[in-house]
Amino acid sequence: MGLAFGTYDVFNPYNLNDPFAQADCESNLSERSTLYTYCRYQEVGHFTEPLNSFLGLGVRLHFFRSIRTR
């Protein structure tokens, strides 16, 4: 599980006065797939005043096997 707080996303540059908080989680479904989710909450200068929030859900497919060394 990961937690992030900031004002900039690679795809969505946010106003410095409107930061966001995000929680994310990944879970392996199988050797070749991973389920990932995240919830982002963006505020309008105050944490109690929401600007927007959204939930992302996806499946990551692994086409190549990872090489494990011993």
Sequence and secondary structure as in RCSB ss.txt:
>XXXX:A:sequence
MGLAFGTYDVFNPYNLNDPFAQADCESNLSERSTLYTYCRYQEVGHFTEPLNSFLGLGVRLHFFRSIRTR
>XXXX:A:secstr
 EEEEESB SS B  TTS EEEEEEEEEEETTEEEEEEEEEEESSSTTSEEEEEEEEEEEE  S      
